[in-house]
Structure formats: structure tokens, C-alpha cells
Amino acid sequence: MNRRCLGVDTSHYTTSLALYDAGADEMRQARRPLAVPDGQLGLRQNETVFRHVSALPELLDALANGSAVLPPMAAVGVSDRPRDVEGSYMPCFMAGLSAARLLARGLGVPVRTFSHQAGHVAAALWSAGRSALASEPFLVWHVSGGTTELLLARPDETRVFTLEKVGGTEDLTAGQLVDRVGRRLGLPFPAGPALETLAGHTTWRGRTPAVSEGSFSLSGLQNRAERMIGEGAAREAVAAFVCHALARTLLEATARLLARYPGLPVLGAGGVMGNRIIRDAMHPLGTIFPNAEYSSDSAAGPALLAAWTDGEFARTAE
């Protein structure tokens, strides 16, 4: 029985295709980060769509791995919106949706649509070897350039799992904080990897934002970092402050939500959760983290969700 699924994801940061073979439980990916000119914090949506459309044919060739045709597929999974909430929309995902529909028609298979957020969660589960968690409730952080949310995941017969926001930021996202401070420090965009490297093993102790029932504000951290820069603080000290303060804020919010949902596993998903300092801080809570490769944006998630939706989840989760 054919158990392969193709995944497509065209986020604001990366063009990505993935091929998941549920029978062998193997993933192959082809992706390309979208280059951002120096000094800019991202790209305009029209430029993002153009770059996705230009990159997809080359990535499909790379995914085919020298073959003239793709192997038989069971379905095509695609991210068509940022999150599983009403009105969630970004034009960049339409490039992937259009490509997925064309590919599915040519392959003679159905299209399965999912949110980019759900894809992050699925990829994190699979990469961590914890796919079976999708059959029970769990908590998950989705922390990225556009989102900083603590979610309650519940199993669902038609969508694999549902995601409900139960905590997170009330203003800036963690990615926005990192990138804005990174720009002031002269770091490339996205600034996360460079900021973590700059922080090194420098420690920081001080007050973090107040956390109320799992919710918090990050604008104060940006203001504090900018004051440090204005006062001539070392770049390393500023980087350490941002990374450690963010890690402690996420840790406190997680602890508060675990008091409300005792015993639930906690998963970390999204590019910012690949940060070593954050991972080390959250280790005492037993937080589950994926491979760094599956923290950032990729089409692995929609490929997995397409397979799991088509009834393969029970077999791959055993």
C-alpha cells in the first residue's frame, strides 16, 4: 500500500517541500530560506510570494533526487494559513496552496490543508520521537518570528489534533524581540542564531516580565535591551540578557500553566525554541524538544499531517 505524502509550506521565511514515507517512517526535505537584505526586518508579502513561486520548481527537482518523476503519492499536505483561528491569513501561503493543488491534480491524489502552526507541532512531535502524543492532550509552545503562544492540544478525529491558545505574549512575539534587538546590535536577519552565539555562556540575573496565568508582555524586554545598548553595555551582555530573560519568562509561564493542567507533557515547537539557552532553562520541566532541523519552518509538518489524517497515524504511532 502506498503510504507516501508530499508536504508544501511557503511561510514568510522559508520555501519548503517534504516527502514523508509513512511505511518506512522516513522524511526527505528540500527547502530554501528567503534572503532578507541587510537592515530589513523581513520581506513584503508580494516579494515573498514571488520568491516562493520562483523557488518551488527548483526545490521539486531537488526533492525528486534526480528522478524524472515523483514516486506515487497518497496525498499532498499543505499549509494554507498561519494558525487555526478564524480570519488567519497571509498571502505567502497562497503560493504553496496553488502549487499543492496543481501537484495533487497531476498525481491524482487529494489535497489536505493545515495551518502552519499545526505543521510546526506535528514536525516537532515526529522529530522528537513522540508522535503518539498526538493521541492525547498535551501542552505546546509555538515560539517563532510571528507567534509566541502556549497551546493546549487535544486529539481530533478529522484534524489529528486541535490547538487552543491558553497562554503566551500579549504584545511582541519572541521572534520580533530577538530580531529588533539583533538589528540594533548589527546582527543578520533572522537574528536568533547570531544572538545565541553572541550570548555565549554569559549568565544574567535580574527581574523578568510579570506572568499572569501564563500570559506576559515582552515589550519591556525590548525597552530594557535598547537602554542597555544606549548606555554602552557590551553586545554580549545585551544578547545574554535577551536570551536568558526570554527563557525565564517562558519557564515561568509554563510552570503556571502546568498548575492548571497538571501532568500534561510540554512540547517546544518553532524556530525560537531551538535556542540552547531556552532549552537548558526548560529542561527541569521535562520539556520535549525536536531536532533543531525540525524547529524551524519546513514542509515536514503538512506531509506528516496528511499521512496521519489518511489513517496512517495509528500505524506510525505504535
N, C-alpha and C positions, 0 to 999 in steps of 0.2 A: 504493500500500500504506500502511495506517495505521501510523504509527511514533510515536504519542504515548503517553507513560506518565505516570500520576499518582503522585506521591510523598506519603507521610504520615509525619510524625515528631512524636511527643509526648514530648519529653525532659523532664528535671527543670527546665529553664529556659525552654523555648520551645514554643509550639504552632505547627506549620508544615505547609503544603501546598505542593506544587510541581507544575507541569505542564511536562514536557520533551518537545519535538518533535524527535525524532532526525533527521527528514528535513531540517529547517531548522537543526538544532543550536541551538535557542533554548530558554531557560528562563524561566518566569514563576513568581513566588513570592507567597505570602500567608502572613505569619507574625505572631505576637504574643508578645513576651516576657512571662513571668509576673512580675507585680509582687510584690516582697518588702517587707513592712513594715520601716520603719526599725529598725535594731538586730538584725534577724534574719539568720542565715546560711543562707538557703534556706527551703523550704516543706516541710511534712509531706506524705507521699505521698498521703494521702486528699484533701488540699486541692488538690494538683497535678492529680490525676485529675479532680476536679470542675471545675477551671478549663479543662482541656483539652476536656472534654465540652461545656462552655458555649461555648467559642470556636470549635470546629470548624465548626458550621453557618455562622457569620458569615464565616469565612475561605473556606469553599467558595463562598459568594456572591461574595466579592471575587475569587476565582480565576476564576470564570465570567465576570467582567468585564461584567456587565450582561445576559448571555445567560440565558435561562430554563433551558437545559440545557448540560451539558458537551459538548465535541466527542467524537467516537468515540475510544476508547482501545484500546491493545493489551494493557495490563496495569496493575496497581496495585502499586507497591512500597512497603513499609512497614518501619520499624524496630521490631522486636519484642523486643529485648533490648539491653543496653548493649554487650557485647563478644562475640567469637566464642570463648568458652570455656565449658566445661560448668558449669552452675549459674548463669550470668549472668542476672540477672532484676531488674527494677524494675517495680512496679505501674503507674507512669505510662505505660509503653509499651503497656499493655493497652488504654488509651483509643484510641490510634492504630490498634492491630490490629483492634479491634472496628469502628471506622469504615471501615478499609480493606476488611474483609470485606463490610460492607454495601454500600459503593460498588462493589466488584468484582461482587457479585451483581447489582446494579442495572444495571451496564454490560455484564454478560455476558462478563467477562474474568477471567483468572487473577490470583491474589494471589502476589506474590513477597516473601518475608520475608528481612530482612537485619539485621545488628547496626547499632546507632547508630554504632559505631566505623567499620565499613566504609563507612557513608554519608559520614562526615567525609572519609575518604580519597578516595572517588570524587568528591565535590564539589570537593575541593582539586585533584585531577588535572585535572578538566574546566575549572575556573576558570583554572588556570594555563596552559591550552592544551597539556597534556601527557597527554591521555587514553591515548595509545599506550603510555605507561609500564606500563599495566596488563597488557600482554602480555609483560612481562619482570620479573625480580626488581628490587626497589628497597627502600630503607630509608625509613621514615616515622615522624616524631614525631607522636603524638596527645597534645596537651597542652591540657587543659581543666579545668573545675571538678572533675570526678570521675576524671580519668585523666592520668597522665604516663608514657607508655610509648614506647619506641623499638621499632618493629616491623619485622620482615622480611616484605615482601610477595612472594608468588610467584603467578604466573598459575595459574588453575584453570578447568577446562572448565565446571564447573557453578555455581561461585560467583564467577566473574570473577577473583578473587584470594583467597588465604588470608593470614592475618595471624598471625605468631608473635612473641611478645614476646622481645626479645633484650637489652633494657636499660630503664632508667628508675628511678623513685623506689621506695624500699623502705619509705617511711612516708607522709608528707604528699604530696598532689598539688600541682602548681604553683598550681592554682586555689585550693586550700584555703589555701596560704601567702598568696597575694595577698589573698584575702577576709578572712582572720583579721587580717592586719596592717592592711588597709584599714578594718576595723571599729574597731581601736584608734585609727586616725587620723581617725575620723569620716566616712569615705567611704561613698557609697551602695553597695548590693549589686546586681549583682556589681561588685567594686571595680577590676577590671582597667583599664578606660579612664581612670577618675579617677586611679588610681595612676600610670599612664604620663604623664598630663598634669601631675601634681604633680611627678614626677621631672624633667620638662622636659629640658633639655640638661645637667643636672648630671652630672658624671662621678664614678666611685667606683673606688678601687683597694684591694684587700685580699685576704685568703685566701677561697677558696670551698670548699664541701664536697669531701671526698676522693671521687674517682670510681674505682671498681674494675670494670674490664671493662664499662663502660657503665652501671653501677648506682651509685646515690648516695642519700643521705638529705637531706631538706630541713628537718627539724625544727630543726636547728641554726640555720638562717637565720631561722626564726621567733623562736627564743630571742634571737638577736642583735638582731633588729629591736625586740623588746619591751624589751630592755635599753637600746637607744638612746632609745626613747620615754621610758622611766623616768628616764633621765639628762638629759632635756630637749633632746635633739637636734632640730634643725629638721625639720618634717614633710617638706620637700623632700629633705633628706638621707636620711631613712628610706626614702622612696619610691625614691630613686635607688639606695640600697643593695640593696633587694629586687630591683628590675628588672635591675640590672647583674650582681648575684651570680647570679641565676637564669639570665641569658643566658650567663654564662661557664661555669656548670655544664653547661648543655645543649650548649654548644660543645665542652667537654672530653669529654663522654660521646659525642658524635657522632664526634669525631676518633678516639677509642679503638675505636669500632665499625667505622669505615671501615678501620682497620688490620686488622680481622678479615674485613671484606667489601670489599676494595679495588675501586674503580671503580664501585660502585653509586651511582645517583642518590639524593639525600636530599630528601624532601618534608616540608613542615611543615603539619600539619592541627590543627584545634581552635582554640577561641576565644583561648587564651593566646598562640598563635603569631601572632596579629595584632598583638602588641606591637611597636612600632617598634624599641625598644632590642634586643629579641631578634633581630629580623630583621637589623638592622645588624650585630650580633655574628656571626651565622651566614653572612653574605654571603660571606666568604672561602672557605667550603667549597662554594660554589655551590648552597646550599640553595634548593629551589624552593618558592615561597610562592604561595598563591591570592590572589585579591581579598579584601579584608577582609570583604566581604559573605558570602563562602563559607568564612570561617574559623569563624564562629560556628554554632550549631546551626541546621539547616534540613532541609527535606524534599527538597532538590535531590539529595542522595546516593542515597536509595532510588529516586527517579524515574530517575536515570541507571543505577543497577544493574539495575533492572527492564528497561530498554531494552537494556542490554548483555547481560544474561542471555538475552533473547529473540533473540539473534543479531544485534543491531544494532551491537554493539561493533566488529566488523570494518569496518563501513562508516563509522562515525563516527570511528574512529581513523586512517583512511587519510589 
